[in-house]
Amino acid sequence: MSGRELLDVALRPVAGTRFQPTGFPDVGAARYSRPVGDDEWEDALVVESAQSMANHLEAMAWDRGRQQPVQPFEGLPYVRVVDGNGDYLTSSRTEAHRLASAFIKDAELSGTSMKEVIRERLGLRDDVPIAPRQVAAAVFKLDPMCLVHGVFFAESARVWPGQPKIARALTAFVEAYDVKEAISGGVKRDDVRHTVGDRDAGSATEGYGFVPFHRTEFVARKIVASFCLDLYQLDSYGLPAPARELLATAARWEVRTLLDAGFRPRTACDLVPEDRGEVDARLADQESLSRDLVRLTSECADLFGEERVLEVTWSRAQATRRATRKGGEED
């Protein structure tokens, strides 16, 4: 069996040919040249980065209306963050840093700092090498999706000795090839204030008056979403076979669901697969993957323990007190 599951899916805009790629501060669109043949290069573009795609894939498994996992993922452990009134704030499934999120590490579990809870559960000790499989088993018990999308416990060594890091097992990105700019523009109308001077109260800077603007979109000969599931990494966790297969199935489910739903990361970037038959040939359908996920979750019950949803409490005052402490003196 190959050590990686690779899937490239050609995409097209739902309407027209233009699309808006991701942009970066002080950089703009991420343009580059790629080799095509021995001596030729073509203009290419990052439509969506690996970091952003991880967030989009995770979003497939979260019901934002109910603020909880979608049905096939309901039995998997995760950390839920609430405020002092017990109202939902965030979770390890929705935070960019997952279990290492500030809202989790600055929260408390029954009066104990989550920094201490995580340190103890991962078995982190001063002057003791990190045991990767012990860390993986502990993370699996807290939130197994962190073993799919990665987590970096980037706190001081005094808080989390060794600062363990788990790379993404599922990597995805979207690129466009042979790209050209599509320049357009427009004007924001103001039917109330027809003329506004720079010294007037409420200038164009605040959005008053007529404000012209330019817009840069792109067209491309080809847009491709690439997915890579690292099966070797899943094996390296040393988990029992059902747990390893659960992680792989959850990853496939997220990819399948994203492709079935269509991918719309921003207003002017709405993409769908050019050939759904290609997706069907490479991935099981969502219903089958959902059934497998529920079955594997049941088979892994002993690995999860009793706390499927670990509810922790975060408060601004508590986080502020910890932030003002010096020298990493944590609870």
N, C-alpha and C positions, 0 to 999 in steps of 0.2 A: 504494500500500500504506500502511496506517495506520502511524503511528510507534510504536504500542503494541499489544501483544496483551493484551486484558483478558479475564478469566474470573472470574465470580462463581458459586459453587457452594453451593446450599443444603444444610446439614448437619442431621442429627438425632442425638440420643443413641442408641446401640445398644440400651440397655435403659432403660425408663422415660422420664421427661421432665427429670429434674434433671441438672445438670452443674456442675462446679467450674471457675471461670475462673482465669486467672492472677492472682496477687496481688503487691503491691509492699510493701517495708518501710515502715512508718509511714503507708501509704496504704490498703492492703487492695486489694479489687477495684477495677479502673479503670472507674468508672461515669461516665456523662455523659449529656447530653440531646441528641437530634438532631431537626432540623426534619422534620415530616411535614405537608405542606400549607403554606398561607400563614401560619396563625396558631397551629398546634399543634406541640407537641413531645412526644417520647416518651422514656422511660428506655431507655438503651442501655448496653452493656457491652463492654469489650475482653476477648475470650476468650483470644486469643493475640496478642502483639505482633509487629511486623515483625522485631525483633531475634531473638526466639525462633523465629519461623517460618523465618528463614534457617538457623538451626542444624538445625531439623527436616528441612528440604529437603536440606541437605548430608548428613545422616545416611542418607538414602535411598541414596546412592552409596558408602557405606562399610560394609564387612563387619567388624563388631566381633569376630566369632568368630575371623577370621584376621588382624585388624588390617591390612587393606589394602583398596584399592578393590574394588567389585563388578566383575564381569566386563566389562560394557560400558565401564567407565572405566579399565580396567587399563592401557591404552596412553597415558593422559594423564600429563603430568609432575606431580610434586608433591614436596614436601620431607618426608623421613622423618627423625625425630629418634630417636637411639638413645643409650644410656648408654655408659660406658667399656667395658663388656663386650659391646657390640654388641646389647643387648636393646632392643626397641622401647619408646619412651616416649610419643611423640605425633607429630603430623604437621600440615602446613599445611591438611589437609582436616578435621581434628577440633578444632583450636584456634579459639577464638572470634575471635581477631585474625588468624588465617590466617598469611600470610607475615610479618606484623608481631608475631607471638607472641613473648613473652619467651623461650620455650624455643627459638625459632629464632634470634632476633637475638643471644642470648647463647651460641649454639652455635658450633662451629668446623667448617670444611670443610678437611680436610687441613692442620690447624694454623693456618688463617687465620680470623679472626673473621668470622662471617656478616654483621655490620654492614658490614664492609668489602666483602664479596662482593656484598651487595645494592646498596650504594652504587655500586660499579663497574658492575654489570650494568644498573642503571637509568640510568647515565650522569649521576649527580647531582654537580654541581660548585658551589663557591662562586662567586658573582657571575655565574652563568650561568642564564638562565631555564629552567624545566623544559620539556622537550619531551614533551607528553602522549602522542603516538603512539609515541615511543621507549620511554617508560615502559610503555605498554600491551604493546608487542611483547616487552619484557623480562619482564614479569609473565606473559604468555602462555607464555613458555618455561620459567618456574619453576613456575607452577601456574595454568593457564587458568581454573580455577573462581573465582579471586580477581577475575576480570573479570566474573563473574556475580554474586557475592555481596558484592563490595566489599572493600577493604583500605585502611587508613590507616597510613602509615609515620610514626607519631607519636613520633619520637625527636628529640633536640635537633638544631637546624639544623647544628651542627658535625658531627654524625654523618651525618645524612641531609639535606643542603641542600635547602630548599624543601618538605620534608615532604610528598611527593605523596600525594594521596588519590584513590581510585577509589570512586565511589558504587555502591550496589547497582544492577545492571541488572534483577534480578528481585526484586520486592517482594511480600510476601504478609502477610496478617493475617487474623484471624478475629474477627468481631463478632457480638453478639447484640442483637436489637431487641425492644422492648416487654417488658422483663425484670421479673421479680418475685423477691423473696427467697424461699428455701425454708429455713426455720430448723428445725434438728433438733439432736440432742445425744446424749450417751451417757455411759457411765462406764467407766473402766478398772478392772477388778476385780483384787483381790489376795487370793488364797485362802490365802496364807501369813501375811502380816501384816495382820490385820483392822483394827487401829486404829493410827494413827501420829500422834504429837503433833509440834508444830513444833520441839520441842527434842530429839526422838528422833534417834538416829543413823540416817541413812537416812530422810529425810522425804519428803513428797509431791513436793518439788522434785526429788528424785532419782528419782522414779517409784515409790516405795513406797506401799502403802495403796490405798484406793479414791480415784480421781481423776476427778471429773465434768468434762465438757467440753461446749462448744457447737460447733455447726457451721453455717456459712452456705453453702448452695449456691444455685443460681438455676434458674428456668425461663424460657423465652422463647418468644414467638410465632414467631420466626424466627432461625436461626443461619446466617451466611453466611461462607464462606471466599473472600477476594478475592485474585486474583493479577494482577500487572502486569509484563509483560516489555517493557522499554524498548528497542525496536529502533533508535531513533535513537542511543542510547548505544553499542550494539554497532557501529553504522556509524562512530561518531566515533573508534573505536580505529584505524581505517585499516588493518585487517588484510585479507589476501586473502579472497576470497569463501568458500572452504572453511572458513577459521578462524572467520569471522563466523557461518557456518551451524552450525559445531560448537558454539559457545557457545549459540546459540539452541536447538539440539537437546538439549544437555545440560540446559538449564533446563526445557524441556518434559518431558524424561524424569523429572526430579525431581518436578515437579508431578503428572504422571500416576501415578508410583509411589506417592507419598504418598496420593493419592485412592483408588487401587486397594487399598492396604493398610488404609485406614481411619486415622483420626488420633486417637491417644491420647497427649496430652502429659502427662497425669497420671492417677492411679488413678481418680478420679471424673469423668473427662472423656474419654469414648470416643465419637467421632463418625464417622459415615459419610455419604456423599452421599445425599440423598433420592431423586435421580433419576440413576442411572448413565448412562442414555441421553443426558442432557445433556452429561455428560463425554465420552462416545464421539463425540458430534457435533462437539465442539470440539477434541479432542485425538486424535492418532494413538494406536494401542494401544502398550503398552510394548514388545512384540516388534519392531514396526516401528521405533520410536524407537531401540531397542538396535542394530538392524542399521545404521541410518543413522549412529549414533554411532561404531560400529566402522569403517565406511567412511570417514567424515570424518576420523577419527583417522589412518588410513593416508594420506589425501590431505594431511594437515598434517605429515607426518613431517619434512620439511625445516625446518619452523618450530620444531620442538621441539629439534633437536640430538640429541646422543648421550646426554645424561644425563636419561633419562625419570624416574628416581627419584634425587633428590639426597639422599644420606644424610649427615647431619651429626651431630656428637657434642656432647651437653650434659652438663655435670657441675656439681654443686652448688658445689664449690670454685671452679671457673672463673667461674661466675655471681656468686658472692660477691665475688671479687676485683674484677670489673668494677664491681659496685655500689658499692664503697668508693672508687673513683677519683673525684677531684674535677674539676670544670670540664669535664666531657664529654671527658676525655682518653682516647679509645678507640684500639684498635689500628688 
